[in-house]
Amino acid sequence: MAPVTMATEREKLHLIDQVSAEQLKQKKYALYAAEAEDEDLQALFSRLAQSSGQHEEKLQELLRETGLAIQPH
């Protein structure tokens, strides 16, 4: 991925907000998967949690390229 060299403060704040949103989604989906009785729903929520984790990783990568990083919760 090409390095992000000129991210504005607004863009950085947006990335931080998006990371927080993905972390929250990941936690919720994992909880839903654990509480679901139906195996298909368990699998669906597990896949959604994994997908949110991947999105968070990409956003974290962008933040590192801008010189920022936030710690996972």
N, CA, C and O atoms as a GROMACS GRO file, in nm:
protein
  292
    1MET      N    1   0.084  -0.116   0.000
    1MET     CA    2   0.000   0.000   0.000
    1MET      C    3   0.089   0.124   0.000
    1MET      O    4   0.189   0.128   0.071
    2ALA      N    5   0.053   0.222  -0.079
    2ALA     CA    6   0.131   0.346  -0.086
    2ALA      C    7   0.121   0.422   0.046
    2ALA      O    8   0.014   0.427   0.106
    3PRO      N    9   0.230   0.481   0.090
    3PRO     CA   10   0.226   0.553   0.217
    3PRO      C   11   0.137   0.677   0.211
    3PRO      O   12   0.131   0.746   0.109
    4VAL      N   13   0.069   0.701   0.320
    4VAL     CA   14  -0.013   0.821   0.332
    4VAL      C   15   0.076   0.930   0.390
    4VAL      O   16   0.122   0.920   0.504
    5THR      N   17   0.100   1.033   0.311
    5THR     CA   18   0.195   1.134   0.357
    5THR      C   19   0.127   1.262   0.404
    5THR      O   20   0.178   1.329   0.494
    6MET      N   21   0.016   1.297   0.347
    6MET     CA   22  -0.047   1.425   0.379
    6MET      C   23  -0.190   1.406   0.428
    6MET      O   24  -0.284   1.454   0.365
    7ALA      N   25  -0.208   1.337   0.539
    7ALA     CA   26  -0.341   1.322   0.595
    7ALA      C   27  -0.371   1.444   0.681
    7ALA      O   28  -0.289   1.486   0.762
    8THR      N   29  -0.489   1.499   0.662
    8THR     CA   30  -0.528   1.614   0.744
    8THR      C   31  -0.566   1.567   0.884
    8THR      O   32  -0.588   1.448   0.907
    9GLU      N   33  -0.573   1.660   0.975
    9GLU     CA   34  -0.613   1.628   1.113
    9GLU      C   35  -0.754   1.568   1.114
    9GLU      O   36  -0.782   1.476   1.190
   10ARG      N   37  -0.840   1.621   1.030
   10ARG     CA   38  -0.977   1.570   1.021
   10ARG      C   39  -0.977   1.425   0.972
   10ARG      O   40  -1.052   1.343   1.024
   11GLU      N   41  -0.895   1.394   0.874
   11GLU     CA   42  -0.886   1.257   0.824
   11GLU      C   43  -0.833   1.162   0.931
   11GLU      O   44  -0.882   1.050   0.944
   12LYS      N   45  -0.734   1.207   1.007
   12LYS     CA   46  -0.680   1.125   1.114
   12LYS      C   47  -0.786   1.097   1.220
   12LYS      O   48  -0.799   0.985   1.268
   13LEU      N   49  -0.862   1.201   1.257
   13LEU     CA   50  -0.968   1.182   1.356
   13LEU      C   51  -1.076   1.088   1.304
   13LEU      O   52  -1.131   1.007   1.380
   14HIS      N   53  -1.105   1.097   1.176
   14HIS     CA   54  -1.203   1.006   1.115
   14HIS      C   55  -1.153   0.862   1.122
   14HIS      O   56  -1.230   0.771   1.154
   15LEU      N   57  -1.026   0.839   1.093
   15LEU     CA   58  -0.970   0.705   1.102
   15LEU      C   59  -0.979   0.651   1.245
   15LEU      O   60  -1.012   0.535   1.266
   16ILE      N   61  -0.949   0.736   1.342
   16ILE     CA   62  -0.956   0.694   1.482
   16ILE      C   63  -1.100   0.656   1.519
   16ILE      O   64  -1.122   0.556   1.587
   17ASP      N   65  -1.197   0.736   1.474
   17ASP     CA   66  -1.338   0.704   1.499
   17ASP      C   67  -1.376   0.572   1.434
   17ASP      O   68  -1.450   0.493   1.494
   18GLN      N   69  -1.328   0.549   1.314
   18GLN     CA   70  -1.361   0.425   1.244
   18GLN      C   71  -1.301   0.303   1.313
   18GLN      O   72  -1.364   0.198   1.319
   19VAL      N   73  -1.180   0.317   1.366
   19VAL     CA   74  -1.118   0.207   1.440
   19VAL      C   75  -1.203   0.174   1.562
   19VAL      O   76  -1.229   0.057   1.590
   20SER      N   77  -1.246   0.276   1.634
   20SER     CA   78  -1.331   0.254   1.752
   20SER      C   79  -1.462   0.186   1.714
   20SER      O   80  -1.508   0.096   1.785
   21ALA      N   81  -1.520   0.227   1.603
   21ALA     CA   82  -1.645   0.165   1.557
   21ALA      C   83  -1.624   0.018   1.522
   21ALA      O   84  -1.707  -0.066   1.555
   22GLU      N   85  -1.514  -0.013   1.454
   22GLU     CA   86  -1.486  -0.152   1.418
   22GLU      C   87  -1.461  -0.237   1.543
   22GLU      O   88  -1.503  -0.353   1.549
   23GLN      N   89  -1.393  -0.180   1.642
   23GLN     CA   90  -1.369  -0.254   1.766
   23GLN      C   91  -1.501  -0.285   1.836
   23GLN      O   92  -1.520  -0.396   1.886
   24LEU      N   93  -1.591  -0.188   1.839
   24LEU     CA   94  -1.721  -0.209   1.902
   24LEU      C   95  -1.802  -0.314   1.826
   24LEU      O   96  -1.862  -0.402   1.887
   25LYS      N   97  -1.802  -0.304   1.693
   25LYS     CA   98  -1.874  -0.404   1.612
   25LYS      C   99  -1.819  -0.543   1.636
   25LYS      O  100  -1.894  -0.640   1.647
   26GLN      N  101  -1.687  -0.554   1.642
   26GLN     CA  102  -1.625  -0.684   1.663
   26GLN      C  103  -1.668  -0.744   1.796
   26GLN      O  104  -1.701  -0.863   1.803
   27LYS      N  105  -1.669  -0.664   1.902
   27LYS     CA  106  -1.712  -0.712   2.034
   27LYS      C  107  -1.858  -0.755   2.033
   27LYS      O  108  -1.893  -0.859   2.088
   28LYS      N  109  -1.943  -0.675   1.970
   28LYS     CA  110  -2.086  -0.707   1.964
   28LYS      C  111  -2.110  -0.837   1.886
   28LYS      O  112  -2.185  -0.923   1.932
   29TYR      N  113  -2.047  -0.849   1.770
   29TYR     CA  114  -2.067  -0.970   1.690
   29TYR      C  115  -2.017  -1.094   1.764
   29TYR      O  116  -2.080  -1.200   1.756
   30ALA      N  117  -1.906  -1.082   1.834
   30ALA     CA  118  -1.854  -1.196   1.911
   30ALA      C  119  -1.952  -1.233   2.022
   30ALA      O  120  -1.974  -1.351   2.049
   31LEU      N  121  -2.010  -1.133   2.087
   31LEU     CA  122  -2.110  -1.159   2.191
   31LEU      C  123  -2.233  -1.226   2.132
   31LEU      O  124  -2.284  -1.322   2.188
   32TYR      N  125  -2.280  -1.176   2.019
   32TYR     CA  126  -2.396  -1.235   1.953
   32TYR      C  127  -2.368  -1.379   1.913
   32TYR      O  128  -2.455  -1.466   1.926
   33ALA      N  129  -2.249  -1.406   1.864
   33ALA     CA  130  -2.212  -1.542   1.825
   33ALA      C  131  -2.214  -1.634   1.947
   33ALA      O  132  -2.260  -1.748   1.939
   34ALA      N  133  -2.164  -1.585   2.059
   34ALA     CA  134  -2.159  -1.666   2.181
   34ALA      C  135  -2.298  -1.692   2.237
   34ALA      O  136  -2.322  -1.797   2.297
   35GLU      N  137  -2.390  -1.598   2.218
   35GLU     CA  138  -2.524  -1.612   2.274
   35GLU      C  139  -2.622  -1.682   2.181
   35GLU      O  140  -2.725  -1.731   2.226
   36ALA      N  141  -2.592  -1.687   2.053
   36ALA     CA  142  -2.685  -1.747   1.957
   36ALA      C  143  -2.694  -1.898   1.978
   36ALA      O  144  -2.594  -1.965   2.002
   37GLU      N  145  -2.815  -1.949   1.968
   37GLU     CA  146  -2.835  -2.093   1.981
   37GLU      C  147  -2.829  -2.162   1.846
   37GLU      O  148  -2.792  -2.280   1.837
   38ASP      N  149  -2.864  -2.090   1.741
   38ASP     CA  150  -2.863  -2.146   1.607
   38ASP      C  151  -2.721  -2.146   1.552
   38ASP      O  152  -2.652  -2.045   1.556
   39GLU      N  153  -2.678  -2.261   1.501
   39GLU     CA  154  -2.540  -2.274   1.450
   39GLU      C  155  -2.513  -2.183   1.331
   39GLU      O  156  -2.403  -2.130   1.316
   40ASP      N  157  -2.614  -2.165   1.246
   40ASP     CA  158  -2.595  -2.076   1.131
   40ASP      C  159  -2.574  -1.932   1.176
   40ASP      O  160  -2.490  -1.861   1.120
   41LEU      N  161  -2.649  -1.889   1.277
   41LEU     CA  162  -2.630  -1.754   1.330
   41LEU      C  163  -2.495  -1.741   1.398
   41LEU      O  164  -2.429  -1.638   1.386
   42GLN      N  165  -2.454  -1.844   1.470
   42GLN     CA  166  -2.322  -1.841   1.533
   42GLN      C  167  -2.213  -1.822   1.429
   42GLN      O  168  -2.122  -1.741   1.446
   43ALA      N  169  -2.224  -1.897   1.320
   43ALA     CA  170  -2.124  -1.888   1.213
   43ALA      C  171  -2.126  -1.750   1.148
   43ALA      O  172  -2.022  -1.692   1.120
   44LEU      N  173  -2.247  -1.698   1.124
   44LEU     CA  174  -2.260  -1.566   1.062
   44LEU      C  175  -2.197  -1.458   1.149
   44LEU      O  176  -2.118  -1.378   1.100
   45PHE      N  177  -2.232  -1.456   1.277
   45PHE     CA  178  -2.178  -1.354   1.365
   45PHE      C  179  -2.027  -1.370   1.383
   45PHE      O  180  -1.956  -1.270   1.398
   46SER      N  181  -1.978  -1.491   1.382
   46SER     CA  182  -1.834  -1.513   1.392
   46SER      C  183  -1.763  -1.457   1.269
   46SER      O  184  -1.657  -1.394   1.281
   47ARG      N  185  -1.820  -1.479   1.150
   47ARG     CA  186  -1.761  -1.424   1.028
   47ARG      C  187  -1.765  -1.271   1.029
   47ARG      O  188  -1.670  -1.206   0.987
   48LEU      N  189  -1.874  -1.215   1.078
   48LEU     CA  190  -1.884  -1.069   1.085
   48LEU      C  191  -1.782  -1.012   1.183
   48LEU      O  192  -1.723  -0.907   1.156
   49ALA      N  193  -1.761  -1.079   1.295
   49ALA     CA  194  -1.660  -1.035   1.392
   49ALA      C  195  -1.521  -1.040   1.330
   49ALA      O  196  -1.440  -0.949   1.348
   50GLN      N  197  -1.494  -1.147   1.256
   50GLN     CA  198  -1.364  -1.161   1.191
   50GLN      C  199  -1.345  -1.052   1.085
   50GLN      O  200  -1.237  -0.995   1.072
   51SER      N  201  -1.449  -1.023   1.010
   51SER     CA  202  -1.443  -0.919   0.908
   51SER      C  203  -1.417  -0.782   0.971
   51SER      O  204  -1.338  -0.703   0.919
   52SER      N  205  -1.482  -0.754   1.082
   52SER     CA  206  -1.458  -0.627   1.152
   52SER      C  207  -1.315  -0.620   1.202
   52SER      O  208  -1.254  -0.512   1.201
   53GLY      N  209  -1.261  -0.732   1.246
   53GLY     CA  210  -1.121  -0.736   1.289
   53GLY      C  211  -1.026  -0.704   1.176
   53GLY      O  212  -0.927  -0.634   1.194
   54GLN      N  213  -1.058  -0.756   1.057
   54GLN     CA  214  -0.974  -0.728   0.940
   54GLN      C  215  -0.984  -0.580   0.901
   54GLN      O  216  -0.883  -0.518   0.865
   55HIS      N  217  -1.105  -0.524   0.909
   55HIS     CA  218  -1.121  -0.381   0.879
   55HIS      C  219  -1.042  -0.297   0.978
   55HIS      O  220  -0.976  -0.200   0.940
   56GLU      N  221  -1.048  -0.336   1.106
   56GLU     CA  222  -0.973  -0.262   1.207
   56GLU      C  223  -0.823  -0.267   1.179
   56GLU      O  224  -0.754  -0.166   1.192
   57GLU      N  225  -0.773  -0.384   1.140
   57GLU     CA  226  -0.630  -0.397   1.109
   57GLU      C  227  -0.590  -0.303   0.995
   57GLU      O  228  -0.485  -0.239   1.002
   58LYS      N  229  -0.672  -0.295   0.891
   58LYS     CA  230  -0.641  -0.206   0.778
   58LYS      C  231  -0.642  -0.059   0.822
   58LYS      O  232  -0.556   0.019   0.782
   59LEU      N  233  -0.740  -0.024   0.905
   59LEU     CA  234  -0.746   0.113   0.955
   59LEU      C  235  -0.626   0.145   1.043
   59LEU      O  236  -0.570   0.254   1.036
   60GLN      N  237  -0.586   0.050   1.126
   60GLN     CA  238  -0.467   0.068   1.211
   60GLN      C  239  -0.343   0.089   1.123
   60GLN      O  240  -0.257   0.171   1.154
   61GLU      N  241  -0.337   0.014   1.014
   61GLU     CA  242  -0.224   0.028   0.921
   61GLU      C  243  -0.220   0.169   0.862
   61GLU      O  244  -0.114   0.231   0.853
   62LEU      N  245  -0.336   0.220   0.824
   62LEU     CA  246  -0.342   0.357   0.772
   62LEU      C  247  -0.300   0.458   0.878
   62LEU      O  248  -0.230   0.555   0.848
   63LEU      N  249  -0.342   0.436   1.002
   63LEU     CA  250  -0.302   0.526   1.110
   63LEU      C  251  -0.152   0.524   1.131
   63LEU      O  252  -0.090   0.628   1.152
   64ARG      N  253  -0.092   0.406   1.127
   64ARG     CA  254   0.053   0.396   1.143
   64ARG      C  255   0.124   0.472   1.031
   64ARG      O  256   0.227   0.536   1.055
   65GLU      N  257   0.071   0.465   0.911
   65GLU     CA  258   0.132   0.535   0.798
   65GLU      C  259   0.122   0.686   0.812
   65GLU      O  260   0.202   0.760   0.755
   66THR      N  261   0.024   0.733   0.889
   66THR     CA  262   0.011   0.877   0.913
   66THR      C  263   0.090   0.919   1.036
   66THR      O  264   0.093   1.037   1.070
   67GLY      N  265   0.152   0.823   1.102
   67GLY     CA  266   0.231   0.854   1.221
   67GLY      C  267   0.155   0.840   1.350
   67GLY      O  268   0.204   0.878   1.456
   68LEU      N  269   0.036   0.785   1.343
   68LEU     CA  270  -0.047   0.765   1.462
   68LEU      C  271  -0.073   0.617   1.482
   68LEU      O  272  -0.061   0.537   1.388
   69ALA      N  273  -0.109   0.581   1.601
   69ALA     CA  274  -0.154   0.445   1.630
   69ALA      C  275  -0.232   0.452   1.759
   69ALA      O  276  -0.199   0.529   1.849
   70ILE      N  277  -0.337   0.369   1.769
   70ILE     CA  278  -0.411   0.362   1.894
   70ILE      C  279  -0.409   0.219   1.942
   70ILE      O  280  -0.400   0.124   1.864
   71GLN      N  281  -0.418   0.205   2.072
   71GLN     CA  282  -0.410   0.073   2.133
   71GLN      C  283  -0.546   0.004   2.125
   71GLN      O  284  -0.650   0.068   2.139
   72PRO      N  285  -0.546  -0.128   2.101
   72PRO     CA  286  -0.673  -0.201   2.102
   72PRO      C  287  -0.734  -0.203   2.241
   72PRO      O  288  -0.662  -0.195   2.341
   73HIS      N  289  -0.864  -0.212   2.247
   73HIS     CA  290  -0.935  -0.214   2.376
   73HIS      C  291  -0.946  -0.354   2.428
   73HIS      O  292  -1.002  -0.375   2.536
   0.00000   0.00000   0.00000
